[in-house]
């Protein structure tokens, strides 16, 4: 799984992933509003907030330790993989986490705007989806009164079950049903 890169290229790719991930995290910290209170204070003390380079070195060191520990544990259990293969796997995992973090960041920027737009366009789009303004839905009172059964038109709807309370009808239900209409 080395992708045809020499060992030095893999080490540089790992450093590049660490730098890109730290830039993304630092960008999120600076673009997103900080939460109030102790959590915001803790985030401001983070190395990713003040110095992305320090965060990149920490991230690279953590990945480096993980590579050697996982390679060593793999050999203890009889694995035959080379260190370069474990390095390639760690680069791939860093890349996947970078893509997912970037996707979440973009979704966090786009979704609130889309929700605001849909709030204003939603009623119009809903009318288009249900046949437009020319089609009018029948009110519940007309629907229920057209059935035979209890006085006041509250007859057997949906196989003898009350459409509002989703249970079999009982005496006095017509009074409750009228208050809902």
Order of alpha helices (4+ residues) and beta strands (2+ residues): alpha-alpha-alpha-alpha-alpha-alpha-alpha
